[in-house]
Amino acid sequence: MAEATPRAGHPPSWSDIPRDLAGLVLQLLPAYADRARFAAVCPQWRAAVRQLALPPPLPLLALPDGTFYSLPYGKPFRFPGFGCVGFKGATCGSWLVFPRDDGCYLVDPFAQATVALPPLSRVRLRPPNAVAKYVDCGDDTRVGYPYTTWMHIKDGKHIPTLNKLILCSPNLVAAFVGNGRSSQILMCQPGASSWSVRAYDECRTFEDMAFYQGKLYALAFNENLLIVNISQDPSTGDPQVSRIGHVIKGDPWYPVFYPDDTTGEKKLYLVESRGTLLMVRRTVWCKLEDGKVVTLAGQNEFEVFEADMEHSRWVNVTTLGDDQVIFLGRRCSRAVSASQYGISGDQIFFLDDVMENVMDYFFDKESTSIGVYNMRTGKVSSPLPMVWMHEMIHATWLFPWD
């Protein structure tokens, strides 16, 4: 290890700590907030944070009021001098997404960078004169009414809801938008004037999508895995969906009401983990009370399936591995190595992000809106400090320095 060399005529200073020693200290600081405090000590330590090869810090929990939580701490903070208020819960890696009337903006609060995308009110049908006539309800049935009317945006009431956005490459952005049975996949390039959608593709009940090994995949409510083939418009060079094909035909899972009036609501996620594509099936337990479906706080179960592309099937897996942790969220999910953070593996950190189900919520007094599911024991716990309680908001995971 290199020795510190005090400056002539000055007593030893913290800034004289050798860089390799600073690196050892930084490796013991998995929280973003701790690394930020380390970098704030002096220019030399700030340079060490930037130049040393370190694993990224633990993800942040971002709330739309502009506050952030740096795991594993329960004290909120804000990024000084950089507004992060009002994002709509959609993220892709280290970017927050702000859909606005004049455009859709990606904001990186770490680098204080912004990327402009078209507003969601500007969606072009490809080919422009095509009219699709049916809605795919996700269970091999189709409803006979036009679905493209919400693509022809006339006023704010018809602007589609942004469910998820992925920055696939510097020249390709994919988003799936809509609600319920009228969801669709859009494409654009950063800086473009409009999004594009293929008019011949039927709307599906998309649950999630992921960019995996250079290809875009979408997951429908019926657990069908779809591959979204992308090409360039020969006249403009803009990206567009050329075809949506089936990779895996799912085995639909339907809720059942039990004698005690409880039932499970299904949520599906796509996550890449150690070179494989996983489908996480989350069951949120609910109870029928006074004619309403009420979510029972903390009552979650998880099943994990690996995509067997060769045999076109989902394969149930009972473990993520001792070194894997999944941070699960409707807007952004990711698997990370647990050992680099000194935390136990085979766990799923998840958010109470079931707002799209449009339910009334019931919360136990001790419950929080963040939980951890242990794959080995099948139990849910809340080992983190209280973050927020009793309020459904579009919180999301944010992964620094992607």
Salt bridges, closest charged atoms under 4 A:
ASP16 OD1 - ARG7 NE 3.84
ASP34 OD1 - ARG37 NH1 3.14
ASP136 OD2 - ARG204 NE 3.96
ASP140 OD2 - LYS249 NZ 3.56
ASP155 OD1 - HIS158 ND1 3.23
ASP201 OD1 - ARG198 NH2 2.80
GLU202 OE2 - ARG142 NH1 2.08
GLU207 OE1 - ARG330 NH2 3.54
ASP208 OD1 - LYS164 NZ 2.81
GLU223 OE2 - LYS266 NZ 3.40
GLU223 OE2 - ARG281 NE 2.96
ASP233 OD2 - ARG126 NH1 2.09
ASP238 OD2 - ARG124 NH2 2.87
ASP238 OD2 - ARG126 NH2 3.62
GLU303 OE1 - ARG281 NH1 3.04
ASP308 OD2 - HIS311 ND1 2.96
ASP308 OD2 - ARG313 NE 2.97
ASP322 OD1 - ARG376 NH2 2.91
ASP346 OD2 - ARG376 NE 3.75
ASP352 OD1 - ARG282 NH2 3.49
ASP353 OD1 - LYS267 NZ 3.72
ASP353 OD1 - ARG282 NH1 3.22
GLU356 OE2 - LYS267 NZ 2.69
GLU356 OE2 - ARG330 NE 3.22
ASP360 OD2 - LYS292 NZ 3.44
ASP402 OD1 - ARG334 NH1 2.45
